[in-house]
Amino acid sequence: MTSAGSGDGDGSGRNRSTWMLVAILALGVVATVQALLVEPRMHRPIFYDEQRFGVYADNLRLHGFFGDEAGKFPATVEMRSVGYSAGVAPGYPFFLAGTRAVFGTGTRPIRIVQAIAAGAATVFTALLGWRLFGSVGGIVAGLAMIATGELAAYSQFGLSEVLATTFLAAAMFLVLVSFDRGSWPLMLGAGAVLGVSALFRPQALLLPIPLGAWALLSSRRGRALALALVGGTVIAVLPWTVRNHVRLHAIVPIASYAWGGAFLANNAHAGFIYAHPEDFIGVDEVRRIRSLPELAQEAAWRKLTLDWIRAHPGAALSGWIRNGWTFLTHIDDLMPRWYQIRMQTVPRLDERMLAPLALAGSIVAAAAGLFTRRTFLPAIVALYTIAFFCFFLPIPRYRIAMLPALCVLAAAIPAAMWALLNRLRPTTSATRG
């Protein structure tokens, strides 16, 4: 589990690795307990996205179809006169449907599963930090995940963020192991896990492209590794893509509603975090578009988005920069309101601090000789996530997707300092001698 330069490769390395694994698993237990203890001091409303996921899950469980219906929620709220058959990613509705079928409609089973997922995400993040930056990097990366409280807070919601992040953290760790071993079968599995993450949050679907390019350029077996990574993702997503083709007679990899979010971030009046299309083009035009067939609606939003970008390239570029800054700096309103343990507000590490800490960690690691081609893995994940939400609506809660990558890069700061101290010790001894 150790990496070159980690300082864990002496004669007692096996025992130290065992204790390190125990420590990382303990961090996972702490993260799980933290998530189970989170409880707001007041009754909270059910958020819109939670209601929408619930409708899709109940339609699956009770009526045997995936989608929603015209004349019912959420179509009525969205002013749609048609139903969607692929309006959201399938991962979370299937998870909800399965959980409700076995345990009923209560929230406790979902919270328990998501608390365990929060613990698993912390473990995979710590393992990734350990592999990249040694023992100090692994422990600090796991502690940073816990300190933000973000996974713990989101584990109480009926939202896809926690499970998507857990699969993404697992995929990142498997990608690095596959890269180190030059194993394309293992990379195939890593790609499949990444595909599962995309089935929960579709923005991960394009991530194999930059990661594949990184593997291609950085490994002697790069071509096989890159193809395996992309192939594994395709294997995970393909069954749902085939299902969508049967239903919609078009290639829709995961969800049909993507360009609507892009339009909200690419128009003359964009700039709001939470916005609705009627704020920009009026209620009548929204009703007209949302009376079209499902994919025709997507085509209409795509045309509005791209036409505006072509007509206003300078404004579009300025908007992307604004969106990226907003994505990194705007407060996630859910955290201060709903991250409370035993009904008490507790201190936490503001996740907005992780981006500058990750940048500083990358610089310090480079100065200490710890930033190698392997370290580009979490950097690519973080930069890809930021770039994605420069173009799409930069909702702050979506920052959770890059939480593991940022925690690992931020952990490079103490890891690099520890490595520098270790290098100075022999010099100090020699000087005294």
VOPAGU-2260 file (C-alpha; in pm, 1 decimal, decimal comma):
REM VOPAGU-2260
SITE   aa  ch    i         X         Y         Z
SITE  MET   A    0       0,0       0,0       0,0
SITE  THR   A    1     298,1     229,0      33,1
SITE  SER   A    2     436,8     448,4    -240,5
SITE  ALA   A    3     780,0     565,1    -334,2
SITE  GLY   A    4     894,3     836,2    -101,9
SITE  SER   A    5     624,7     765,6     153,0
SITE  GLY   A    6     869,1     670,4     425,1
SITE  ASP   A    7     688,2     345,8     507,9
SITE  GLY   A    8     920,4     102,0     336,0
SITE  ASP   A    9    1163,5       4,1     620,0
SITE  GLY   A   10    1200,0    -337,4     781,2
SITE  SER   A   11     891,6    -291,3     996,0
SITE  GLY   A   12     685,1    -181,6     696,1
SITE  ARG   A   13     439,5    -471,6     721,5
SITE  ASN   A   14     347,9    -396,8    1082,7
SITE  ARG   A   15     325,0     -26,8    1012,4
SITE  SER   A   16      97,6     -96,5     715,8
SITE  THR   A   17    -127,5    -309,8     933,9
SITE  TRP   A   18    -157,7     -35,9    1193,3
SITE  MET   A   19    -218,2     217,8     918,6
SITE  LEU   A   20    -503,7      10,5     780,6
SITE  VAL   A   21    -651,5     -14,7    1129,6
SITE  ALA   A   22    -625,4     363,5    1167,7
SITE  ILE   A   23    -794,3     424,5     831,4
SITE  LEU   A   24   -1075,7     184,3     914,0
SITE  ALA   A   25   -1116,1     365,6    1245,7
SITE  LEU   A   26   -1157,2     690,8    1052,9
SITE  GLY   A   27   -1429,4     521,7     852,3
SITE  VAL   A   28   -1608,3     418,2    1171,3
SITE  VAL   A   29   -1583,4     773,2    1307,1
SITE  ALA   A   30   -1726,3     912,4     982,1
SITE  THR   A   31   -2013,8     662,4     995,3
SITE  VAL   A   32   -2097,6     747,6    1357,4
SITE  GLN   A   33   -2074,3    1118,1    1277,2
SITE  ALA   A   34   -2325,8    1071,8     995,9
SITE  LEU   A   35   -2560,9     875,4    1221,4
SITE  LEU   A   36   -2550,6    1145,5    1489,4
SITE  VAL   A   37   -2631,4    1437,0    1258,5
SITE  GLU   A   38   -2977,8    1560,8    1345,9
SITE  PRO   A   39   -3127,0    1906,9    1286,7
SITE  ARG   A   40   -3280,3    2085,4    1581,3
SITE  MET   A   41   -3598,2    2156,4    1386,8
SITE  HIS   A   42   -3819,6    1964,6    1146,4
SITE  ARG   A   43   -3698,2    2032,1     794,7
SITE  PRO   A   44   -3901,5    2037,1     474,6
SITE  ILE   A   45   -3857,9    1771,6     207,7
SITE  PHE   A   46   -3654,1    1931,3     -67,5
SITE  TYR   A   47   -3772,9    1938,7    -426,7
SITE  ASP   A   48   -3506,6    1696,5    -550,6
SITE  GLU   A   49   -3590,3    1456,3    -268,4
SITE  GLN   A   50   -3956,3    1462,1    -370,6
SITE  ARG   A   51   -3863,0    1402,4    -733,1
SITE  PHE   A   52   -3639,6    1106,3    -651,0
SITE  GLY   A   53   -3921,8     970,6    -435,2
SITE  VAL   A   54   -4170,4     988,5    -723,0
SITE  TYR   A   55   -3936,0     799,5    -954,7
SITE  ALA   A   56   -3865,6     539,9    -686,7
SITE  ASP   A   57   -4234,9     483,9    -610,8
SITE  ASN   A   58   -4321,1     458,1    -978,3
SITE  LEU   A   59   -4057,8     186,8   -1003,8
SITE  ARG   A   60   -4166,7       5,7    -689,7
SITE  LEU   A   61   -4543,8      39,2    -715,7
SITE  HIS   A   62   -4615,6      79,3   -1086,2
SITE  GLY   A   63   -4322,8     -90,7   -1257,7
SITE  PHE   A   64   -4197,5     193,7   -1475,2
SITE  PHE   A   65   -3916,5     447,3   -1457,5
SITE  GLY   A   66   -4016,0     808,9   -1510,6
SITE  ASP   A   67   -4290,8    1051,9   -1420,4
SITE  GLU   A   68   -4634,1    1129,4   -1561,2
SITE  ALA   A   69   -4799,3    1435,4   -1713,4
SITE  GLY   A   70   -5044,9    1603,7   -1479,5
SITE  LYS   A   71   -4857,7    1488,9   -1168,6
SITE  PHE   A   72   -4558,1    1605,8    -968,7
SITE  PRO   A   73   -4290,8    1695,3   -1079,1
SITE  ALA   A   74   -4429,2    1760,2   -1429,5
SITE  THR   A   75   -4685,1    2006,9   -1295,0
SITE  VAL   A   76   -4424,4    2209,2   -1105,3
SITE  GLU   A   77   -4199,6    2219,6   -1412,1
SITE  MET   A   78   -4493,0    2325,7   -1629,8
SITE  ARG   A   79   -4456,6    2014,0   -1842,6
SITE  SER   A   80   -4754,7    1877,7   -2030,8
SITE  VAL   A   81   -4565,2    1555,0   -2103,1
SITE  GLY   A   82   -4403,0    1298,2   -1877,5
SITE  TYR   A   83   -4035,9    1204,5   -1875,4
SITE  SER   A   84   -3908,7     849,8   -1912,7
SITE  ALA   A   85   -3540,6     937,0   -1856,2
SITE  GLY   A   86   -3557,4    1267,8   -1673,8
SITE  VAL   A   87   -3314,5    1182,5   -1392,1
SITE  ALA   A   88   -3018,9     949,4   -1351,2
SITE  PRO   A   89   -3138,1     602,2   -1247,9
SITE  GLY   A   90   -2895,5     522,6    -966,5
SITE  TYR   A   91   -3066,8     690,1    -674,8
SITE  PRO   A   92   -3428,4     607,7    -768,6
SITE  PHE   A   93   -3332,0     239,2    -795,0
SITE  PHE   A   94   -3153,7     262,3    -459,1
SITE  LEU   A   95   -3460,6     423,2    -301,0
SITE  ALA   A   96   -3697,9     175,1    -460,6
SITE  GLY   A   97   -3494,6    -121,6    -335,3
SITE  THR   A   98   -3456,0      21,3      14,0
SITE  ARG   A   99   -3826,7     102,1      41,5
SITE  ALA   A  100   -3925,4    -239,3     -91,1
SITE  VAL   A  101   -3723,4    -413,0     181,9
SITE  PHE   A  102   -3748,4    -174,0     477,7
SITE  GLY   A  103   -4053,9      38,2     405,8
SITE  THR   A  104   -4079,2     409,2     337,9
SITE  GLY   A  105   -3912,7     533,7     656,8
SITE  THR   A  106   -3599,7     745,7     637,5
SITE  ARG   A  107   -3393,0     556,6     895,0
SITE  PRO   A  108   -3277,7     271,3     664,1
SITE  ILE   A  109   -3171,2     524,1     400,3
SITE  ARG   A  110   -2980,6     723,7     660,5
SITE  ILE   A  111   -2803,1     413,0     788,0
SITE  VAL   A  112   -2695,0     304,9     439,7
SITE  GLN   A  113   -2579,7     654,2     352,2
SITE  ALA   A  114   -2392,4     685,9     682,6
SITE  ILE   A  115   -2205,9     365,4     598,6
SITE  ALA   A  116   -2138,4     507,8     252,3
SITE  ALA   A  117   -1997,1     824,5     412,9
SITE  GLY   A  118   -1763,4     605,3     616,5
SITE  ALA   A  119   -1660,5     411,7     305,2
SITE  ALA   A  120   -1590,6     733,3     114,6
SITE  THR   A  121   -1367,8     846,0     400,3
SITE  VAL   A  122   -1180,2     515,2     393,7
SITE  PHE   A  123   -1119,8     530,3      18,1
SITE  THR   A  124   -1006,0     891,5      44,2
SITE  ALA   A  125    -761,2     803,9     321,2
SITE  LEU   A  126    -633,4     505,0     122,9
SITE  LEU   A  127    -577,5     729,3    -178,6
SITE  GLY   A  128    -393,9     985,5      35,3
SITE  TRP   A  129    -181,6     708,6     188,7
SITE  ARG   A  130     -87,9     569,0    -148,1
SITE  LEU   A  131       7,4     910,4    -282,9
SITE  PHE   A  132     161,2    1084,7      18,0
SITE  GLY   A  133     233,5     821,1     280,0
SITE  SER   A  134      88,6     767,5     625,5
SITE  VAL   A  135      58,4    1134,0     717,2
SITE  GLY   A  136    -120,2    1209,9     389,5
SITE  GLY   A  137    -364,8     925,6     441,2
SITE  ILE   A  138    -458,5    1016,3     797,2
SITE  VAL   A  139    -493,8    1388,0     721,3
SITE  ALA   A  140    -702,8    1323,3     408,3
SITE  GLY   A  141    -944,6    1109,9     610,4
SITE  LEU   A  142    -956,6    1363,2     893,8
SITE  ALA   A  143   -1028,8    1642,6     645,4
SITE  MET   A  144   -1326,4    1448,9     509,2
SITE  ILE   A  145   -1463,4    1415,5     861,7
SITE  ALA   A  146   -1382,5    1775,1     958,6
SITE  THR   A  147   -1591,3    1924,6     677,1
SITE  GLY   A  148   -1900,9    1738,3     799,2
SITE  GLU   A  149   -2029,7    1746,4     442,3
SITE  LEU   A  150   -2086,8    1375,3     387,8
SITE  ALA   A  151   -2236,8    1348,5     735,9
SITE  ALA   A  152   -2481,5    1630,8     667,3
SITE  TYR   A  153   -2586,5    1498,1     328,3
SITE  SER   A  154   -2636,3    1145,8     462,7
SITE  GLN   A  155   -2963,8    1264,4     621,2
SITE  PHE   A  156   -3107,2    1380,5     286,9
SITE  GLY   A  157   -3276,2    1172,1      20,3
SITE  LEU   A  158   -3025,7    1296,5    -237,3
SITE  SER   A  159   -2773,0    1119,0    -457,6
SITE  GLU   A  160   -2462,6    1312,6    -349,5
SITE  VAL   A  161   -2328,6    1076,5     -80,9
SITE  LEU   A  162   -2353,4     756,1    -285,8
SITE  ALA   A  163   -2216,9     922,0    -599,4
SITE  THR   A  164   -1919,5    1056,8    -402,2
SITE  THR   A  165   -1853,5     720,0    -241,4
SITE  PHE   A  166   -1837,2     542,0    -577,3
SITE  LEU   A  167   -1620,0     820,4    -717,9
SITE  ALA   A  168   -1375,8     795,8    -424,9
SITE  ALA   A  169   -1361,3     417,5    -471,4
SITE  ALA   A  170   -1302,5     461,5    -844,7
SITE  MET   A  171   -1018,4     708,5    -785,9
SITE  PHE   A  172    -845,2     466,5    -550,9
SITE  LEU   A  173    -887,8     174,4    -792,6
SITE  VAL   A  174    -764,0     383,8   -1083,6
SITE  LEU   A  175    -443,0     464,1    -894,8
SITE  VAL   A  176    -387,5     101,4    -793,1
SITE  SER   A  177    -446,8      -7,6   -1153,0
SITE  PHE   A  178    -208,6     260,2   -1277,8
SITE  ASP   A  179      64,9     156,8   -1033,4
SITE  ARG   A  180      32,5    -210,8   -1124,4
SITE  GLY   A  181     -20,6    -154,5   -1495,4
SITE  SER   A  182    -324,0    -384,5   -1473,3
SITE  TRP   A  183    -586,5    -332,4   -1740,2
SITE  PRO   A  184    -833,9    -584,4   -1585,6
SITE  LEU   A  185    -824,0    -389,4   -1260,9
SITE  MET   A  186    -859,7     -64,9   -1455,4
SITE  LEU   A  187   -1164,7    -214,5   -1626,8
SITE  GLY   A  188   -1318,9    -262,3   -1282,8
SITE  ALA   A  189   -1221,4      91,8   -1185,1
SITE  GLY   A  190   -1398,5     222,7   -1493,9
SITE  ALA   A  191   -1708,9      22,3   -1404,2
SITE  VAL   A  192   -1715,9     176,4   -1054,7
SITE  LEU   A  193   -1675,7     518,9   -1213,9
SITE  GLY   A  194   -1969,1     436,1   -1441,3
SITE  VAL   A  195   -2182,8     348,4   -1139,7
SITE  SER   A  196   -2096,9     688,6    -991,7
SITE  ALA   A  197   -2215,0     848,0   -1317,2
SITE  LEU   A  198   -2543,5     659,5   -1290,7
SITE  PHE   A  199   -2598,6     848,3    -964,5
SITE  ARG   A  200   -2459,4    1185,7   -1080,3
SITE  PRO   A  201   -2418,6    1208,5   -1461,0
SITE  GLN   A  202   -2147,0    1476,7   -1453,3
SITE  ALA   A  203   -1893,7    1197,8   -1389,4
SITE  LEU   A  204   -1971,7    1042,6   -1729,2
SITE  LEU   A  205   -1704,0    1239,9   -1916,8
SITE  LEU   A  206   -1438,1    1199,2   -1647,7
SITE  PRO   A  207   -1284,1     887,6   -1810,8
SITE  ILE   A  208   -1172,2    1106,9   -2102,1
SITE  PRO   A  209    -919,6    1322,8   -1910,1
SITE  LEU   A  210    -828,4    1031,9   -1683,2
SITE  GLY   A  211    -774,3     810,1   -1986,6
SITE  ALA   A  212    -552,9    1076,3   -2143,0
SITE  TRP   A  213    -353,7    1092,8   -1819,9
SITE  ALA   A  214    -304,0     715,0   -1818,8
SITE  LEU   A  215    -215,8     715,3   -2187,8
SITE  LEU   A  216      54,7     979,2   -2144,1
SITE  SER   A  217     190,4     863,3   -1809,3
SITE  SER   A  218     224,2     485,4   -1828,3
SITE  ARG   A  219     410,1     240,0   -2046,6
SITE  ARG   A  220      84,5      45,7   -2068,7
SITE  GLY   A  221    -112,2     363,7   -2112,5
SITE  ARG   A  222    -307,0     258,8   -2420,5
SITE  ALA   A  223    -441,4     -57,0   -2255,4
SITE  LEU   A  224    -516,7     125,7   -1931,1
SITE  ALA   A  225    -697,2     411,8   -2104,4
SITE  LEU   A  226    -908,2     178,1   -2315,0
SITE  ALA   A  227    -990,5     -33,2   -2010,6
SITE  LEU   A  228   -1096,8     271,5   -1808,1
SITE  VAL   A  229   -1327,5     397,5   -2081,9
SITE  GLY   A  230   -1448,4      45,1   -2155,3
SITE  GLY   A  231   -1534,8     -23,6   -1791,9
SITE  THR   A  232   -1740,4     294,6   -1773,1
SITE  VAL   A  233   -1923,0     200,3   -2093,0
SITE  ILE   A  234   -1996,7    -148,0   -1957,1
SITE  ALA   A  235   -2159,9       2,5   -1645,7
SITE  VAL   A  236   -2362,7     262,7   -1833,7
SITE  LEU   A  237   -2450,4      66,9   -2149,0
SITE  PRO   A  238   -2750,3    -130,6   -2014,9
SITE  TRP   A  239   -2924,9     192,4   -1918,7
SITE  THR   A  240   -2831,3     351,6   -2250,9
SITE  VAL   A  241   -2988,4      57,1   -2431,7
SITE  ARG   A  242   -3300,3      92,0   -2219,5
SITE  ASN   A  243   -3322,1     461,5   -2309,1
SITE  HIS   A  244   -3278,9     381,9   -2677,0
SITE  VAL   A  245   -3565,7     135,8   -2662,2
SITE  ARG   A  246   -3789,5     392,3   -2492,0
SITE  LEU   A  247   -3681,4     709,7   -2672,3
SITE  HIS   A  248   -3538,7     577,8   -3001,4
SITE  ALA   A  249   -3225,6     786,7   -2956,1
SITE  ILE   A  250   -2890,3     760,1   -2781,7
SITE  VAL   A  251   -2933,8     897,6   -2429,7
SITE  PRO   A  252   -2646,5     763,2   -2216,9
SITE  ILE   A  253   -2801,9     835,9   -1875,5
SITE  ALA   A  254   -3059,4    1115,8   -1844,9
SITE  SER   A  255   -3246,9    1321,9   -2101,3
SITE  TYR   A  256   -3238,4    1647,7   -1907,7
SITE  ALA   A  257   -2890,9    1804,4   -1940,1
SITE  TRP   A  258   -2910,1    2108,8   -2166,3
SITE  GLY   A  259   -3179,5    2267,4   -1953,8
SITE  GLY   A  260   -2920,3    2315,3   -1680,9
SITE  ALA   A  261   -2669,8    2443,2   -1935,1
SITE  PHE   A  262   -2917,5    2706,1   -2055,8
SITE  LEU   A  263   -2964,4    2837,7   -1701,9
SITE  ALA   A  264   -2590,5    2911,4   -1690,5
SITE  ASN   A  265   -2559,0    3037,8   -2049,8
SITE  ASN   A  266   -2797,4    3320,6   -2127,3
SITE  ALA   A  267   -2798,5    3698,9   -2117,8
SITE  HIS   A  268   -2938,2    3715,8   -1763,6
SITE  ALA   A  269   -2751,6    3422,8   -1604,6
SITE  GLY   A  270   -2575,2    3476,3   -1277,0
SITE  PHE   A  271   -2812,2    3338,5   -1017,0
SITE  ILE   A  272   -2735,0    3016,2    -833,2
SITE  TYR   A  273   -3091,7    2891,9    -817,4
SITE  ALA   A  274   -3287,4    2998,0   -1122,9
SITE  HIS   A  275   -3575,9    2882,3   -1334,5
SITE  PRO   A  276   -3600,6    2911,3   -1711,7
SITE  GLU   A  277   -3915,3    3124,1   -1686,8
SITE  ASP   A  278   -3698,0    3389,9   -1518,4
SITE  PHE   A  279   -3515,2    3430,0   -1849,5
SITE  ILE   A  280   -3755,2    3351,5   -2133,7
SITE  GLY   A  281   -4097,1    3387,4   -1973,5
SITE  VAL   A  282   -4365,5    3143,2   -1864,1
SITE  ASP   A  283   -4529,8    3110,8   -2206,6
SITE  GLU   A  284   -4207,8    3007,5   -2379,3
SITE  VAL   A  285   -4128,3    2758,1   -2106,3
SITE  ARG   A  286   -4473,3    2602,8   -2139,1
SITE  ARG   A  287   -4428,4    2582,9   -2515,2
SITE  ILE   A  288   -4093,7    2405,6   -2488,5
SITE  ARG   A  289   -4215,8    2172,3   -2218,5
SITE  SER   A  290   -4514,6    2068,6   -2423,8
SITE  LEU   A  291   -4276,9    1910,8   -2677,6
SITE  PRO   A  292   -4176,1    1543,7   -2666,8
SITE  GLU   A  293   -3902,7    1466,1   -2415,4
SITE  LEU   A  294   -3603,6    1475,2   -2650,3
SITE  ALA   A  295   -3745,6    1768,1   -2848,4
SITE  GLN   A  296   -3738,8    1963,7   -2524,4
SITE  GLU   A  297   -3372,5    1877,9   -2481,3
SITE  ALA   A  298   -3302,8    1987,0   -2837,6
SITE  ALA   A  299   -3477,4    2320,0   -2772,6
SITE  TRP   A  300   -3267,3    2390,8   -2463,9
SITE  ARG   A  301   -2952,2    2290,2   -2652,1
SITE  LYS   A  302   -3034,6    2528,4   -2937,2
SITE  LEU   A  303   -3104,0    2818,2   -2699,3
SITE  THR   A  304   -2776,6    2752,0   -2516,9
SITE  LEU   A  305   -2548,9    2714,2   -2817,7
SITE  ASP   A  306   -2710,4    2996,2   -3015,2
SITE  TRP   A  307   -2645,6    3236,4   -2730,2
SITE  ILE   A  308   -2284,5    3118,6   -2687,9
SITE  ARG   A  309   -2214,9    3161,1   -3060,6
SITE  ALA   A  310   -2372,4    3506,3   -3061,7
SITE  HIS   A  311   -2200,2    3622,0   -2740,8
SITE  PRO   A  312   -1866,1    3437,6   -2705,5
SITE  GLY   A  313   -1714,1    3706,9   -2485,0
SITE  ALA   A  314   -2009,6    3712,9   -2249,0
SITE  ALA   A  315   -2014,1    3333,8   -2244,3
SITE  LEU   A  316   -1646,2    3317,1   -2146,8
SITE  SER   A  317   -1702,1    3578,8   -1877,1
SITE  GLY   A  318   -1998,5    3379,5   -1752,0
SITE  TRP   A  319   -1795,6    3059,8   -1730,7
SITE  ILE   A  320   -1531,8    3234,8   -1522,4
SITE  ARG   A  321   -1805,8    3375,8   -1299,1
SITE  ASN   A  322   -1964,5    3033,9   -1264,8
SITE  GLY   A  323   -1634,7    2874,5   -1166,5
SITE  TRP   A  324   -1573,8    3139,5    -902,2
SITE  THR   A  325   -1929,4    3101,7    -775,1
SITE  PHE   A  326   -1893,6    2725,0    -761,7
SITE  LEU   A  327   -1580,4    2750,6    -548,9
SITE  THR   A  328   -1678,3    3035,8    -318,2
SITE  HIS   A  329   -2055,5    3046,4    -269,4
SITE  ILE   A  330   -2177,5    2907,5      61,2
SITE  ASP   A  331   -2369,4    2580,5      61,7
SITE  ASP   A  332   -2682,7    2691,7     245,2
SITE  LEU   A  333   -2763,6    2337,9     355,6
SITE  MET   A  334   -2451,2    2300,8     569,3
SITE  PRO   A  335   -2497,3    2570,4     838,0
SITE  ARG   A  336   -2868,6    2492,3     861,3
SITE  TRP   A  337   -2858,4    2115,4     880,0
SITE  TYR   A  338   -2513,3    2010,1    1006,0
SITE  GLN   A  339   -2594,0    1969,9    1372,8
SITE  ILE   A  340   -2498,3    1685,5    1603,1
SITE  ARG   A  341   -2736,3    1604,9    1886,8
SITE  MET   A  342   -2916,4    1926,4    1797,1
SITE  GLN   A  343   -2606,5    2136,9    1860,6
SITE  THR   A  344   -2416,6    2333,9    1598,9
SITE  VAL   A  345   -2057,8    2211,6    1598,0
SITE  PRO   A  346   -1744,4    2363,3    1442,9
SITE  ARG   A  347   -1638,9    2227,6    1107,6
SITE  LEU   A  348   -1387,2    2288,4     831,6
SITE  ASP   A  349   -1558,3    2501,1     567,2
SITE  GLU   A  350   -1529,6    2294,0     249,2
SITE  ARG   A  351   -1465,5    2615,1      52,3
SITE  MET   A  352   -1122,7    2627,4     218,5
SITE  LEU   A  353   -1024,4    2297,2      59,4
SITE  ALA   A  354    -967,8    2439,3    -290,2
SITE  PRO   A  355    -696,1    2688,5    -181,7
SITE  LEU   A  356    -553,0    2426,4      54,2
SITE  ALA   A  357    -540,7    2177,1    -234,1
SITE  LEU   A  358    -361,2    2431,6    -452,2
SITE  ALA   A  359    -114,7    2503,8    -173,5
SITE  GLY   A  360     -70,1    2130,6    -117,4
SITE  SER   A  361      13,1    2076,9    -483,4
SITE  ILE   A  362     275,5    2353,7    -470,4
SITE  VAL   A  363     430,5    2230,8    -146,0
SITE  ALA   A  364     431,2    1871,3    -271,9
SITE  ALA   A  365     606,8    1979,8    -590,4
SITE  ALA   A  366     870,8    2163,0    -385,5
SITE  ALA   A  367     921,6    1852,9    -169,7
SITE  GLY   A  368     942,0    1622,0    -470,2
SITE  LEU   A  369     614,6    1446,6    -384,3
SITE  PHE   A  370     411,2    1573,6    -679,1
SITE  THR   A  371     456,7    1308,6    -947,7
SITE  ARG   A  372     257,2    1194,6   -1247,3
SITE  ARG   A  373      48,7     985,6   -1005,0
SITE  THR   A  374     -58,7    1298,2    -818,5
SITE  PHE   A  375    -226,6    1429,0   -1131,2
SITE  LEU   A  376    -513,0    1185,5   -1063,7
SITE  PRO   A  377    -688,3    1384,4    -785,6
SITE  ALA   A  378    -589,0    1711,4    -954,8
SITE  ILE   A  379    -763,4    1604,3   -1274,8
SITE  VAL   A  380   -1078,5    1505,2   -1085,9
SITE  ALA   A  381   -1091,9    1840,5    -906,7
SITE  LEU   A  382   -1021,0    2049,1   -1217,5
SITE  TYR   A  383   -1268,7    1850,2   -1425,8
SITE  THR   A  384   -1544,5    1907,8   -1168,9
SITE  ILE   A  385   -1477,2    2281,6   -1160,0
SITE  ALA   A  386   -1466,9    2302,4   -1540,4
SITE  PHE   A  387   -1792,1    2109,1   -1571,0
SITE  PHE   A  388   -1978,8    2352,3   -1348,4
SITE  CYS   A  389   -1831,5    2652,5   -1523,6
SITE  PHE   A  390   -2056,7    2551,7   -1812,3
SITE  PHE   A  391   -2353,1    2417,7   -1614,6
SITE  LEU   A  392   -2545,2    2570,5   -1327,2
SITE  PRO   A  393   -2288,1    2603,9   -1042,0
SITE  ILE   A  394   -2499,1    2481,4    -751,0
SITE  PRO   A  395   -2275,8    2477,2    -437,8
SITE  ARG   A  396   -2390,1    2138,3    -312,8
SITE  TYR   A  397   -2236,6    1976,7    -620,4
SITE  ARG   A  398   -1891,5    2059,4    -478,3
SITE  ILE   A  399   -1922,6    1738,2    -279,0
SITE  ALA   A  400   -1818,8    1550,5    -594,4
SITE  MET   A  401   -1460,4    1675,8    -567,8
SITE  LEU   A  402   -1437,8    1652,4    -188,2
SITE  PRO   A  403   -1216,7    1337,6    -184,8
SITE  ALA   A  404    -977,4    1482,5    -445,3
SITE  LEU   A  405    -943,9    1813,2    -260,2
SITE  CYS   A  406    -890,4    1643,2      76,8
SITE  VAL   A  407    -610,7    1430,7     -67,7
SITE  LEU   A  408    -436,0    1727,5    -229,0
SITE  ALA   A  409    -473,8    1937,6      87,3
SITE  ALA   A  410    -319,0    1651,6     286,2
SITE  ALA   A  411      -3,4    1695,7      79,7
SITE  ILE   A  412      86,3    1998,3     297,0
SITE  PRO   A  413     155,6    1808,5     623,4
SITE  ALA   A  414     286,1    1510,1     425,8
SITE  ALA   A  415     541,1    1728,6     247,4
SITE  MET   A  416     641,7    1898,6     572,2
SITE  TRP   A  417     689,2    1557,9     734,0
SITE  ALA   A  418     898,1    1440,0     439,5
SITE  LEU   A  419    1117,8    1750,4     461,7
SITE  LEU   A  420    1166,4    1697,3     835,0
SITE  ASN   A  421    1270,8    1337,2     772,9
SITE  ARG   A  422    1526,5    1454,9     518,7
SITE  LEU   A  423    1671,0    1703,8     764,6
SITE  ARG   A  424    1716,8    1451,6    1044,8
SITE  PRO   A  425    2023,7    1270,3     903,6
SITE  THR   A  426    2182,6    1604,3     817,8
SITE  THR   A  427    2129,0    1727,6    1173,4
SITE  SER   A  428    2278,7    1409,0    1317,9
SITE  ALA   A  429    2578,0    1429,1    1088,8
SITE  THR   A  430    2635,0    1789,8    1186,6
SITE  ARG   A  431    2627,2    1704,4    1555,2
SITE  GLY   A  432    2868,3    1421,0    1495,1
